[in-house]
Amino acid sequence: MVISVEGDDLLEAIDATLDLHAWLCTDDSYANAAQRKWWAEQLVSLTRTLDQAGSAWKVKDSWDGLTTRVDETVAQAVNTTISDTGSDASAHLRKAWDAAYGIQPDPTVAYSEAVKAAEAVTIPAVLPRDRGATLGKVLGEMKNTRARWTLSIDDKVGQPASADAVIEMIALLWHGQRDRHSGPEMKLTTLEAARMAVHTAATLVQWFTSGNVHRS
């Protein structure tokens, strides 16, 4: 029996199929060479079809689903950060990206995971002894010790730049999550806001893990 699907149902079916067969792309796959070759051919064919159709969707770099097509330079920068970080921040950032750009986006999850990714790199650097620290506490500490923080890049007079840009990004990420608590100021997170949060978090993760944020 042949089942015909189209539109969103077809996209969801493709996404689910990719997820179910992701094990065929892993190094520890139990599939034989013929099976792996066959699946690789299907992935190449699907990728070509999506590209030629000008689809808004593409196969994830991890080959386990579909993701929104984003500028390649931007997407590669985030993917490089995810692969190079190798920590809790990496896992949270990947979840944030998938929730923001996956076939069934969830802005709330995307924003929450973006915050967690930022916390995973900023808390050890700013408040290493505070087990209950949050991004909000990091923000407060960096504001209070602003003069102690510098960046690898120089300012206009040739001195190490202040960390004001980092503080502003942390503030933007922390205060922008309006659905964190209920109350009169609660506001549902939009997909646009969630995606911006993901890219902001990715920048923070890259800067902190690469040692470009210094504490004197």
PyMOL commands that place a pseudoatom at each C-alpha (Angstrom):
pseudoatom trace, name=CA, resn=MET, resi=1, chain=A, elem=C, hetatm=0, pos=[0.000, 0.000, 0.000]
pseudoatom trace, name=CA, resn=VAL, resi=2, chain=A, elem=C, hetatm=0, pos=[1.311, 3.435, -0.967]
pseudoatom trace, name=CA, resn=ILE, resi=3, chain=A, elem=C, hetatm=0, pos=[0.501, 6.378, 1.296]
pseudoatom trace, name=CA, resn=SER, resi=4, chain=A, elem=C, hetatm=0, pos=[0.562, 9.817, -0.277]
pseudoatom trace, name=CA, resn=VAL, resi=5, chain=A, elem=C, hetatm=0, pos=[1.490, 12.799, 1.878]
pseudoatom trace, name=CA, resn=GLU, resi=6, chain=A, elem=C, hetatm=0, pos=[2.243, 16.406, 1.003]
pseudoatom trace, name=CA, resn=GLY, resi=7, chain=A, elem=C, hetatm=0, pos=[2.834, 19.810, 2.524]
pseudoatom trace, name=CA, resn=ASP, resi=8, chain=A, elem=C, hetatm=0, pos=[3.689, 19.918, 6.223]
pseudoatom trace, name=CA, resn=ASP, resi=9, chain=A, elem=C, hetatm=0, pos=[2.842, 16.220, 6.593]
pseudoatom trace, name=CA, resn=LEU, resi=10, chain=A, elem=C, hetatm=0, pos=[5.507, 15.360, 4.011]
pseudoatom trace, name=CA, resn=LEU, resi=11, chain=A, elem=C, hetatm=0, pos=[8.109, 17.507, 5.766]
pseudoatom trace, name=CA, resn=GLU, resi=12, chain=A, elem=C, hetatm=0, pos=[7.323, 15.894, 9.105]
pseudoatom trace, name=CA, resn=ALA, resi=13, chain=A, elem=C, hetatm=0, pos=[7.537, 12.441, 7.523]
pseudoatom trace, name=CA, resn=ILE, resi=14, chain=A, elem=C, hetatm=0, pos=[10.964, 13.253, 6.045]
pseudoatom trace, name=CA, resn=ASP, resi=15, chain=A, elem=C, hetatm=0, pos=[12.142, 14.680, 9.367]
pseudoatom trace, name=CA, resn=ALA, resi=16, chain=A, elem=C, hetatm=0, pos=[10.987, 11.564, 11.236]
pseudoatom trace, name=CA, resn=THR, resi=17, chain=A, elem=C, hetatm=0, pos=[12.605, 9.262, 8.655]
pseudoatom trace, name=CA, resn=LEU, resi=18, chain=A, elem=C, hetatm=0, pos=[15.927, 11.061, 8.977]
pseudoatom trace, name=CA, resn=ASP, resi=19, chain=A, elem=C, hetatm=0, pos=[15.766, 10.784, 12.763]
pseudoatom trace, name=CA, resn=LEU, resi=20, chain=A, elem=C, hetatm=0, pos=[14.956, 7.071, 12.624]
pseudoatom trace, name=CA, resn=HIS, resi=21, chain=A, elem=C, hetatm=0, pos=[17.864, 6.358, 10.283]
pseudoatom trace, name=CA, resn=ALA, resi=22, chain=A, elem=C, hetatm=0, pos=[20.439, 8.644, 11.942]
pseudoatom trace, name=CA, resn=TRP, resi=23, chain=A, elem=C, hetatm=0, pos=[22.233, 5.595, 13.360]
pseudoatom trace, name=CA, resn=LEU, resi=24, chain=A, elem=C, hetatm=0, pos=[23.322, 4.699, 9.838]
pseudoatom trace, name=CA, resn=CYS, resi=25, chain=A, elem=C, hetatm=0, pos=[25.548, 7.802, 9.833]
pseudoatom trace, name=CA, resn=THR, resi=26, chain=A, elem=C, hetatm=0, pos=[27.395, 7.128, 13.081]
pseudoatom trace, name=CA, resn=ASP, resi=27, chain=A, elem=C, hetatm=0, pos=[30.876, 5.678, 13.367]
pseudoatom trace, name=CA, resn=ASP, resi=28, chain=A, elem=C, hetatm=0, pos=[29.633, 2.943, 15.680]
pseudoatom trace, name=CA, resn=SER, resi=29, chain=A, elem=C, hetatm=0, pos=[26.765, 1.946, 13.367]
pseudoatom trace, name=CA, resn=TYR, resi=30, chain=A, elem=C, hetatm=0, pos=[25.996, -1.784, 13.173]
pseudoatom trace, name=CA, resn=ALA, resi=31, chain=A, elem=C, hetatm=0, pos=[24.932, -1.428, 9.554]
pseudoatom trace, name=CA, resn=ASN, resi=32, chain=A, elem=C, hetatm=0, pos=[26.969, -3.132, 6.868]
pseudoatom trace, name=CA, resn=ALA, resi=33, chain=A, elem=C, hetatm=0, pos=[28.751, -1.254, 4.112]
pseudoatom trace, name=CA, resn=ALA, resi=34, chain=A, elem=C, hetatm=0, pos=[25.925, -1.781, 1.621]
pseudoatom trace, name=CA, resn=GLN, resi=35, chain=A, elem=C, hetatm=0, pos=[23.332, -0.339, 3.997]
pseudoatom trace, name=CA, resn=ARG, resi=36, chain=A, elem=C, hetatm=0, pos=[25.465, 2.688, 4.798]
pseudoatom trace, name=CA, resn=LYS, resi=37, chain=A, elem=C, hetatm=0, pos=[26.156, 3.281, 1.083]
pseudoatom trace, name=CA, resn=TRP, resi=38, chain=A, elem=C, hetatm=0, pos=[22.446, 3.034, 0.255]
pseudoatom trace, name=CA, resn=TRP, resi=39, chain=A, elem=C, hetatm=0, pos=[21.509, 5.543, 2.977]
pseudoatom trace, name=CA, resn=ALA, resi=40, chain=A, elem=C, hetatm=0, pos=[24.265, 7.936, 1.943]
pseudoatom trace, name=CA, resn=GLU, resi=41, chain=A, elem=C, hetatm=0, pos=[22.835, 7.892, -1.595]
pseudoatom trace, name=CA, resn=GLN, resi=42, chain=A, elem=C, hetatm=0, pos=[19.364, 8.721, -0.246]
pseudoatom trace, name=CA, resn=LEU, resi=43, chain=A, elem=C, hetatm=0, pos=[20.785, 11.664, 1.708]
pseudoatom trace, name=CA, resn=VAL, resi=44, chain=A, elem=C, hetatm=0, pos=[22.591, 12.993, -1.342]
pseudoatom trace, name=CA, resn=SER, resi=45, chain=A, elem=C, hetatm=0, pos=[19.411, 12.679, -3.409]
pseudoatom trace, name=CA, resn=LEU, resi=46, chain=A, elem=C, hetatm=0, pos=[17.290, 14.414, -0.768]
pseudoatom trace, name=CA, resn=THR, resi=47, chain=A, elem=C, hetatm=0, pos=[19.818, 17.211, -0.352]
pseudoatom trace, name=CA, resn=ARG, resi=48, chain=A, elem=C, hetatm=0, pos=[19.947, 17.763, -4.110]
pseudoatom trace, name=CA, resn=THR, resi=49, chain=A, elem=C, hetatm=0, pos=[16.152, 17.832, -4.361]
pseudoatom trace, name=CA, resn=LEU, resi=50, chain=A, elem=C, hetatm=0, pos=[15.780, 20.382, -1.561]
pseudoatom trace, name=CA, resn=ASP, resi=51, chain=A, elem=C, hetatm=0, pos=[18.539, 22.557, -3.028]
pseudoatom trace, name=CA, resn=GLN, resi=52, chain=A, elem=C, hetatm=0, pos=[17.173, 22.476, -6.571]
pseudoatom trace, name=CA, resn=ALA, resi=53, chain=A, elem=C, hetatm=0, pos=[13.648, 23.232, -5.352]
pseudoatom trace, name=CA, resn=GLY, resi=54, chain=A, elem=C, hetatm=0, pos=[14.867, 26.285, -3.439]
pseudoatom trace, name=CA, resn=SER, resi=55, chain=A, elem=C, hetatm=0, pos=[13.336, 24.802, -0.320]
pseudoatom trace, name=CA, resn=ALA, resi=56, chain=A, elem=C, hetatm=0, pos=[13.363, 26.753, 2.942]
pseudoatom trace, name=CA, resn=TRP, resi=57, chain=A, elem=C, hetatm=0, pos=[14.486, 23.479, 4.533]
pseudoatom trace, name=CA, resn=LYS, resi=58, chain=A, elem=C, hetatm=0, pos=[17.733, 21.516, 4.436]
pseudoatom trace, name=CA, resn=VAL, resi=59, chain=A, elem=C, hetatm=0, pos=[19.109, 18.364, 6.026]
pseudoatom trace, name=CA, resn=LYS, resi=60, chain=A, elem=C, hetatm=0, pos=[20.886, 19.022, 9.323]
pseudoatom trace, name=CA, resn=ASP, resi=61, chain=A, elem=C, hetatm=0, pos=[24.644, 18.685, 9.415]
pseudoatom trace, name=CA, resn=SER, resi=62, chain=A, elem=C, hetatm=0, pos=[24.050, 15.863, 11.903]
pseudoatom trace, name=CA, resn=TRP, resi=63, chain=A, elem=C, hetatm=0, pos=[21.846, 14.125, 9.279]
pseudoatom trace, name=CA, resn=ASP, resi=64, chain=A, elem=C, hetatm=0, pos=[19.103, 13.378, 11.824]
pseudoatom trace, name=CA, resn=GLY, resi=65, chain=A, elem=C, hetatm=0, pos=[16.365, 15.738, 10.660]
pseudoatom trace, name=CA, resn=LEU, resi=66, chain=A, elem=C, hetatm=0, pos=[15.438, 18.876, 8.760]
pseudoatom trace, name=CA, resn=THR, resi=67, chain=A, elem=C, hetatm=0, pos=[16.319, 22.437, 9.731]
pseudoatom trace, name=CA, resn=THR, resi=68, chain=A, elem=C, hetatm=0, pos=[15.456, 25.868, 8.413]
pseudoatom trace, name=CA, resn=ARG, resi=69, chain=A, elem=C, hetatm=0, pos=[17.871, 27.040, 5.744]
pseudoatom trace, name=CA, resn=VAL, resi=70, chain=A, elem=C, hetatm=0, pos=[20.033, 29.784, 7.270]
pseudoatom trace, name=CA, resn=ASP, resi=71, chain=A, elem=C, hetatm=0, pos=[22.869, 31.773, 5.703]
pseudoatom trace, name=CA, resn=GLU, resi=72, chain=A, elem=C, hetatm=0, pos=[25.672, 29.231, 5.411]
pseudoatom trace, name=CA, resn=THR, resi=73, chain=A, elem=C, hetatm=0, pos=[28.283, 31.475, 6.987]
pseudoatom trace, name=CA, resn=VAL, resi=74, chain=A, elem=C, hetatm=0, pos=[26.093, 32.121, 10.018]
pseudoatom trace, name=CA, resn=ALA, resi=75, chain=A, elem=C, hetatm=0, pos=[25.071, 28.484, 10.383]
pseudoatom trace, name=CA, resn=GLN, resi=76, chain=A, elem=C, hetatm=0, pos=[28.669, 27.290, 10.043]
pseudoatom trace, name=CA, resn=ALA, resi=77, chain=A, elem=C, hetatm=0, pos=[29.829, 29.709, 12.723]
pseudoatom trace, name=CA, resn=VAL, resi=78, chain=A, elem=C, hetatm=0, pos=[27.286, 28.337, 15.190]
pseudoatom trace, name=CA, resn=ASN, resi=79, chain=A, elem=C, hetatm=0, pos=[27.985, 24.726, 14.225]
pseudoatom trace, name=CA, resn=THR, resi=80, chain=A, elem=C, hetatm=0, pos=[31.709, 25.288, 14.693]
pseudoatom trace, name=CA, resn=THR, resi=81, chain=A, elem=C, hetatm=0, pos=[31.064, 26.708, 18.163]
pseudoatom trace, name=CA, resn=ILE, resi=82, chain=A, elem=C, hetatm=0, pos=[28.898, 23.715, 19.012]
pseudoatom trace, name=CA, resn=SER, resi=83, chain=A, elem=C, hetatm=0, pos=[31.477, 21.174, 17.816]
pseudoatom trace, name=CA, resn=ASP, resi=84, chain=A, elem=C, hetatm=0, pos=[34.492, 22.945, 19.310]
pseudoatom trace, name=CA, resn=THR, resi=85, chain=A, elem=C, hetatm=0, pos=[33.039, 23.667, 22.753]
pseudoatom trace, name=CA, resn=GLY, resi=86, chain=A, elem=C, hetatm=0, pos=[32.685, 20.075, 23.874]
pseudoatom trace, name=CA, resn=SER, resi=87, chain=A, elem=C, hetatm=0, pos=[30.846, 20.857, 27.110]
pseudoatom trace, name=CA, resn=ASP, resi=88, chain=A, elem=C, hetatm=0, pos=[27.381, 21.336, 28.560]
pseudoatom trace, name=CA, resn=ALA, resi=89, chain=A, elem=C, hetatm=0, pos=[27.248, 24.584, 26.609]
pseudoatom trace, name=CA, resn=SER, resi=90, chain=A, elem=C, hetatm=0, pos=[27.548, 22.635, 23.371]
pseudoatom trace, name=CA, resn=ALA, resi=91, chain=A, elem=C, hetatm=0, pos=[24.632, 20.346, 24.233]
pseudoatom trace, name=CA, resn=HIS, resi=92, chain=A, elem=C, hetatm=0, pos=[22.408, 23.240, 25.264]
pseudoatom trace, name=CA, resn=LEU, resi=93, chain=A, elem=C, hetatm=0, pos=[23.339, 25.247, 22.191]
pseudoatom trace, name=CA, resn=ARG, resi=94, chain=A, elem=C, hetatm=0, pos=[22.483, 22.356, 19.893]
pseudoatom trace, name=CA, resn=LYS, resi=95, chain=A, elem=C, hetatm=0, pos=[19.099, 21.918, 21.593]
pseudoatom trace, name=CA, resn=ALA, resi=96, chain=A, elem=C, hetatm=0, pos=[18.500, 25.650, 21.289]
pseudoatom trace, name=CA, resn=TRP, resi=97, chain=A, elem=C, hetatm=0, pos=[19.324, 25.603, 17.569]
pseudoatom trace, name=CA, resn=ASP, resi=98, chain=A, elem=C, hetatm=0, pos=[17.082, 22.611, 16.887]
pseudoatom trace, name=CA, resn=ALA, resi=99, chain=A, elem=C, hetatm=0, pos=[14.193, 24.198, 18.806]
pseudoatom trace, name=CA, resn=ALA, resi=100, chain=A, elem=C, hetatm=0, pos=[14.639, 27.479, 16.946]
pseudoatom trace, name=CA, resn=TYR, resi=101, chain=A, elem=C, hetatm=0, pos=[15.161, 26.127, 13.442]
pseudoatom trace, name=CA, resn=GLY, resi=102, chain=A, elem=C, hetatm=0, pos=[13.719, 22.599, 13.470]
pseudoatom trace, name=CA, resn=ILE, resi=103, chain=A, elem=C, hetatm=0, pos=[10.628, 21.362, 11.678]
pseudoatom trace, name=CA, resn=GLN, resi=104, chain=A, elem=C, hetatm=0, pos=[8.534, 21.977, 14.798]
pseudoatom trace, name=CA, resn=PRO, resi=105, chain=A, elem=C, hetatm=0, pos=[10.070, 25.102, 16.383]
pseudoatom trace, name=CA, resn=ASP, resi=106, chain=A, elem=C, hetatm=0, pos=[9.539, 25.790, 20.071]
pseudoatom trace, name=CA, resn=PRO, resi=107, chain=A, elem=C, hetatm=0, pos=[10.557, 29.371, 20.935]
pseudoatom trace, name=CA, resn=THR, resi=108, chain=A, elem=C, hetatm=0, pos=[10.281, 28.818, 24.680]
pseudoatom trace, name=CA, resn=VAL, resi=109, chain=A, elem=C, hetatm=0, pos=[12.616, 25.817, 24.633]
pseudoatom trace, name=CA, resn=ALA, resi=110, chain=A, elem=C, hetatm=0, pos=[14.996, 27.547, 22.208]
pseudoatom trace, name=CA, resn=TYR, resi=111, chain=A, elem=C, hetatm=0, pos=[15.327, 30.607, 24.451]
pseudoatom trace, name=CA, resn=SER, resi=112, chain=A, elem=C, hetatm=0, pos=[15.629, 28.562, 27.634]
pseudoatom trace, name=CA, resn=GLU, resi=113, chain=A, elem=C, hetatm=0, pos=[18.376, 26.384, 26.165]
pseudoatom trace, name=CA, resn=ALA, resi=114, chain=A, elem=C, hetatm=0, pos=[20.175, 29.473, 24.854]
pseudoatom trace, name=CA, resn=VAL, resi=115, chain=A, elem=C, hetatm=0, pos=[20.256, 30.893, 28.380]
pseudoatom trace, name=CA, resn=LYS, resi=116, chain=A, elem=C, hetatm=0, pos=[21.521, 27.577, 29.742]
pseudoatom trace, name=CA, resn=ALA, resi=117, chain=A, elem=C, hetatm=0, pos=[24.278, 27.511, 27.117]
pseudoatom trace, name=CA, resn=ALA, resi=118, chain=A, elem=C, hetatm=0, pos=[25.382, 30.984, 28.177]
pseudoatom trace, name=CA, resn=GLU, resi=119, chain=A, elem=C, hetatm=0, pos=[25.233, 29.999, 31.849]
pseudoatom trace, name=CA, resn=ALA, resi=120, chain=A, elem=C, hetatm=0, pos=[27.392, 26.929, 31.168]
pseudoatom trace, name=CA, resn=VAL, resi=121, chain=A, elem=C, hetatm=0, pos=[30.333, 29.134, 30.131]
pseudoatom trace, name=CA, resn=THR, resi=122, chain=A, elem=C, hetatm=0, pos=[29.804, 32.339, 32.097]
pseudoatom trace, name=CA, resn=ILE, resi=123, chain=A, elem=C, hetatm=0, pos=[29.146, 30.911, 35.557]
pseudoatom trace, name=CA, resn=PRO, resi=124, chain=A, elem=C, hetatm=0, pos=[32.476, 29.001, 35.786]
pseudoatom trace, name=CA, resn=ALA, resi=125, chain=A, elem=C, hetatm=0, pos=[34.306, 32.143, 34.642]
pseudoatom trace, name=CA, resn=VAL, resi=126, chain=A, elem=C, hetatm=0, pos=[32.472, 34.701, 36.751]
pseudoatom trace, name=CA, resn=LEU, resi=127, chain=A, elem=C, hetatm=0, pos=[30.998, 32.868, 39.759]
pseudoatom trace, name=CA, resn=PRO, resi=128, chain=A, elem=C, hetatm=0, pos=[32.843, 29.525, 39.947]
pseudoatom trace, name=CA, resn=ARG, resi=129, chain=A, elem=C, hetatm=0, pos=[32.027, 28.910, 43.624]
pseudoatom trace, name=CA, resn=ASP, resi=130, chain=A, elem=C, hetatm=0, pos=[28.318, 29.749, 43.424]
pseudoatom trace, name=CA, resn=ARG, resi=131, chain=A, elem=C, hetatm=0, pos=[26.434, 26.508, 42.806]
pseudoatom trace, name=CA, resn=GLY, resi=132, chain=A, elem=C, hetatm=0, pos=[23.137, 28.371, 42.645]
pseudoatom trace, name=CA, resn=ALA, resi=133, chain=A, elem=C, hetatm=0, pos=[24.311, 30.974, 40.162]
pseudoatom trace, name=CA, resn=THR, resi=134, chain=A, elem=C, hetatm=0, pos=[22.158, 32.062, 37.236]
pseudoatom trace, name=CA, resn=LEU, resi=135, chain=A, elem=C, hetatm=0, pos=[22.804, 34.268, 34.248]
pseudoatom trace, name=CA, resn=GLY, resi=136, chain=A, elem=C, hetatm=0, pos=[21.165, 37.049, 36.235]
pseudoatom trace, name=CA, resn=LYS, resi=137, chain=A, elem=C, hetatm=0, pos=[23.752, 36.676, 39.000]
pseudoatom trace, name=CA, resn=VAL, resi=138, chain=A, elem=C, hetatm=0, pos=[26.515, 36.656, 36.401]
pseudoatom trace, name=CA, resn=LEU, resi=139, chain=A, elem=C, hetatm=0, pos=[25.146, 39.905, 35.024]
pseudoatom trace, name=CA, resn=GLY, resi=140, chain=A, elem=C, hetatm=0, pos=[25.112, 41.518, 38.467]
pseudoatom trace, name=CA, resn=GLU, resi=141, chain=A, elem=C, hetatm=0, pos=[28.648, 40.376, 39.265]
pseudoatom trace, name=CA, resn=MET, resi=142, chain=A, elem=C, hetatm=0, pos=[30.082, 41.605, 35.974]
pseudoatom trace, name=CA, resn=LYS, resi=143, chain=A, elem=C, hetatm=0, pos=[28.364, 44.966, 36.411]
pseudoatom trace, name=CA, resn=ASN, resi=144, chain=A, elem=C, hetatm=0, pos=[29.777, 45.313, 39.937]
pseudoatom trace, name=CA, resn=THR, resi=145, chain=A, elem=C, hetatm=0, pos=[33.283, 44.368, 38.813]
pseudoatom trace, name=CA, resn=ARG, resi=146, chain=A, elem=C, hetatm=0, pos=[33.122, 46.000, 35.393]
pseudoatom trace, name=CA, resn=ALA, resi=147, chain=A, elem=C, hetatm=0, pos=[36.601, 47.540, 35.692]
pseudoatom trace, name=CA, resn=ARG, resi=148, chain=A, elem=C, hetatm=0, pos=[38.206, 44.106, 36.118]
pseudoatom trace, name=CA, resn=TRP, resi=149, chain=A, elem=C, hetatm=0, pos=[37.002, 42.712, 32.794]
pseudoatom trace, name=CA, resn=THR, resi=150, chain=A, elem=C, hetatm=0, pos=[38.574, 43.242, 29.371]
pseudoatom trace, name=CA, resn=LEU, resi=151, chain=A, elem=C, hetatm=0, pos=[38.440, 41.677, 25.923]
pseudoatom trace, name=CA, resn=SER, resi=152, chain=A, elem=C, hetatm=0, pos=[41.154, 40.477, 23.559]
pseudoatom trace, name=CA, resn=ILE, resi=153, chain=A, elem=C, hetatm=0, pos=[40.259, 43.201, 21.065]
pseudoatom trace, name=CA, resn=ASP, resi=154, chain=A, elem=C, hetatm=0, pos=[41.569, 46.752, 21.555]
pseudoatom trace, name=CA, resn=ASP, resi=155, chain=A, elem=C, hetatm=0, pos=[39.476, 49.881, 21.948]
pseudoatom trace, name=CA, resn=LYS, resi=156, chain=A, elem=C, hetatm=0, pos=[39.898, 53.116, 19.949]
pseudoatom trace, name=CA, resn=VAL, resi=157, chain=A, elem=C, hetatm=0, pos=[42.954, 54.231, 21.963]
pseudoatom trace, name=CA, resn=GLY, resi=158, chain=A, elem=C, hetatm=0, pos=[44.762, 50.919, 21.625]
pseudoatom trace, name=CA, resn=GLN, resi=159, chain=A, elem=C, hetatm=0, pos=[43.978, 49.541, 25.085]
pseudoatom trace, name=CA, resn=PRO, resi=160, chain=A, elem=C, hetatm=0, pos=[42.190, 46.218, 25.783]
pseudoatom trace, name=CA, resn=ALA, resi=161, chain=A, elem=C, hetatm=0, pos=[38.505, 46.922, 25.257]
pseudoatom trace, name=CA, resn=SER, resi=162, chain=A, elem=C, hetatm=0, pos=[36.164, 46.877, 28.227]
pseudoatom trace, name=CA, resn=ALA, resi=163, chain=A, elem=C, hetatm=0, pos=[33.685, 44.034, 28.596]
pseudoatom trace, name=CA, resn=ASP, resi=164, chain=A, elem=C, hetatm=0, pos=[30.723, 46.390, 28.187]
pseudoatom trace, name=CA, resn=ALA, resi=165, chain=A, elem=C, hetatm=0, pos=[29.662, 44.585, 24.999]
pseudoatom trace, name=CA, resn=VAL, resi=166, chain=A, elem=C, hetatm=0, pos=[29.633, 41.254, 26.850]
pseudoatom trace, name=CA, resn=ILE, resi=167, chain=A, elem=C, hetatm=0, pos=[27.658, 42.730, 29.730]
pseudoatom trace, name=CA, resn=GLU, resi=168, chain=A, elem=C, hetatm=0, pos=[25.120, 44.184, 27.307]
pseudoatom trace, name=CA, resn=MET, resi=169, chain=A, elem=C, hetatm=0, pos=[24.700, 40.847, 25.527]
pseudoatom trace, name=CA, resn=ILE, resi=170, chain=A, elem=C, hetatm=0, pos=[24.200, 39.035, 28.833]
pseudoatom trace, name=CA, resn=ALA, resi=171, chain=A, elem=C, hetatm=0, pos=[21.656, 41.673, 29.880]
pseudoatom trace, name=CA, resn=LEU, resi=172, chain=A, elem=C, hetatm=0, pos=[19.848, 41.360, 26.562]
pseudoatom trace, name=CA, resn=LEU, resi=173, chain=A, elem=C, hetatm=0, pos=[19.685, 37.579, 26.859]
pseudoatom trace, name=CA, resn=TRP, resi=174, chain=A, elem=C, hetatm=0, pos=[18.631, 37.586, 30.505]
pseudoatom trace, name=CA, resn=HIS, resi=175, chain=A, elem=C, hetatm=0, pos=[15.999, 40.304, 30.417]
pseudoatom trace, name=CA, resn=GLY, resi=176, chain=A, elem=C, hetatm=0, pos=[14.588, 39.248, 27.053]
pseudoatom trace, name=CA, resn=GLN, resi=177, chain=A, elem=C, hetatm=0, pos=[13.288, 35.930, 28.391]
pseudoatom trace, name=CA, resn=ARG, resi=178, chain=A, elem=C, hetatm=0, pos=[9.865, 37.237, 29.366]
pseudoatom trace, name=CA, resn=ASP, resi=179, chain=A, elem=C, hetatm=0, pos=[8.135, 33.867, 29.757]
pseudoatom trace, name=CA, resn=ARG, resi=180, chain=A, elem=C, hetatm=0, pos=[10.502, 32.626, 32.470]
pseudoatom trace, name=CA, resn=HIS, resi=181, chain=A, elem=C, hetatm=0, pos=[8.015, 33.472, 35.243]
pseudoatom trace, name=CA, resn=SER, resi=182, chain=A, elem=C, hetatm=0, pos=[4.287, 34.085, 35.359]
pseudoatom trace, name=CA, resn=GLY, resi=183, chain=A, elem=C, hetatm=0, pos=[2.918, 37.489, 36.280]
pseudoatom trace, name=CA, resn=PRO, resi=184, chain=A, elem=C, hetatm=0, pos=[1.838, 40.779, 34.764]
pseudoatom trace, name=CA, resn=GLU, resi=185, chain=A, elem=C, hetatm=0, pos=[5.133, 41.193, 32.878]
pseudoatom trace, name=CA, resn=MET, resi=186, chain=A, elem=C, hetatm=0, pos=[5.007, 37.702, 31.414]
pseudoatom trace, name=CA, resn=LYS, resi=187, chain=A, elem=C, hetatm=0, pos=[5.088, 37.657, 27.607]
pseudoatom trace, name=CA, resn=LEU, resi=188, chain=A, elem=C, hetatm=0, pos=[5.277, 34.704, 25.235]
pseudoatom trace, name=CA, resn=THR, resi=189, chain=A, elem=C, hetatm=0, pos=[8.580, 34.360, 23.443]
pseudoatom trace, name=CA, resn=THR, resi=190, chain=A, elem=C, hetatm=0, pos=[8.373, 34.891, 19.700]
pseudoatom trace, name=CA, resn=LEU, resi=191, chain=A, elem=C, hetatm=0, pos=[10.323, 32.751, 17.263]
pseudoatom trace, name=CA, resn=GLU, resi=192, chain=A, elem=C, hetatm=0, pos=[12.269, 35.812, 16.129]
pseudoatom trace, name=CA, resn=ALA, resi=193, chain=A, elem=C, hetatm=0, pos=[13.299, 36.608, 19.701]
pseudoatom trace, name=CA, resn=ALA, resi=194, chain=A, elem=C, hetatm=0, pos=[14.266, 32.992, 20.343]
pseudoatom trace, name=CA, resn=ARG, resi=195, chain=A, elem=C, hetatm=0, pos=[16.457, 32.859, 17.249]
pseudoatom trace, name=CA, resn=MET, resi=196, chain=A, elem=C, hetatm=0, pos=[18.176, 36.095, 18.245]
pseudoatom trace, name=CA, resn=ALA, resi=197, chain=A, elem=C, hetatm=0, pos=[18.766, 34.635, 21.704]
pseudoatom trace, name=CA, resn=VAL, resi=198, chain=A, elem=C, hetatm=0, pos=[20.375, 31.537, 20.180]
pseudoatom trace, name=CA, resn=HIS, resi=199, chain=A, elem=C, hetatm=0, pos=[22.843, 33.599, 18.153]
pseudoatom trace, name=CA, resn=THR, resi=200, chain=A, elem=C, hetatm=0, pos=[23.590, 35.849, 21.123]
pseudoatom trace, name=CA, resn=ALA, resi=201, chain=A, elem=C, hetatm=0, pos=[24.301, 32.815, 23.281]
pseudoatom trace, name=CA, resn=ALA, resi=202, chain=A, elem=C, hetatm=0, pos=[26.485, 31.300, 20.553]
pseudoatom trace, name=CA, resn=THR, resi=203, chain=A, elem=C, hetatm=0, pos=[28.619, 34.437, 20.502]
pseudoatom trace, name=CA, resn=LEU, resi=204, chain=A, elem=C, hetatm=0, pos=[28.988, 34.411, 24.286]
pseudoatom trace, name=CA, resn=VAL, resi=205, chain=A, elem=C, hetatm=0, pos=[29.907, 30.728, 24.268]
pseudoatom trace, name=CA, resn=GLN, resi=206, chain=A, elem=C, hetatm=0, pos=[32.551, 31.296, 21.602]
pseudoatom trace, name=CA, resn=TRP, resi=207, chain=A, elem=C, hetatm=0, pos=[34.054, 34.338, 23.324]
pseudoatom trace, name=CA, resn=PHE, resi=208, chain=A, elem=C, hetatm=0, pos=[34.277, 32.717, 26.753]
pseudoatom trace, name=CA, resn=THR, resi=209, chain=A, elem=C, hetatm=0, pos=[35.505, 29.300, 25.619]
pseudoatom trace, name=CA, resn=SER, resi=210, chain=A, elem=C, hetatm=0, pos=[38.157, 30.812, 23.342]
pseudoatom trace, name=CA, resn=GLY, resi=211, chain=A, elem=C, hetatm=0, pos=[39.578, 32.886, 26.174]
pseudoatom trace, name=CA, resn=ASN, resi=212, chain=A, elem=C, hetatm=0, pos=[38.669, 36.267, 24.714]
pseudoatom trace, name=CA, resn=VAL, resi=213, chain=A, elem=C, hetatm=0, pos=[37.028, 37.529, 27.902]
pseudoatom trace, name=CA, resn=HIS, resi=214, chain=A, elem=C, hetatm=0, pos=[39.651, 38.305, 30.551]
pseudoatom trace, name=CA, resn=ARG, resi=215, chain=A, elem=C, hetatm=0, pos=[39.395, 38.961, 34.275]
pseudoatom trace, name=CA, resn=SER, resi=216, chain=A, elem=C, hetatm=0, pos=[42.269, 40.881, 35.860]
for i in range(1, 216): cmd.bond("trace and resi %d" % i, "trace and resi %d" % (i + 1))
show_as sticks, trace
zoom trace
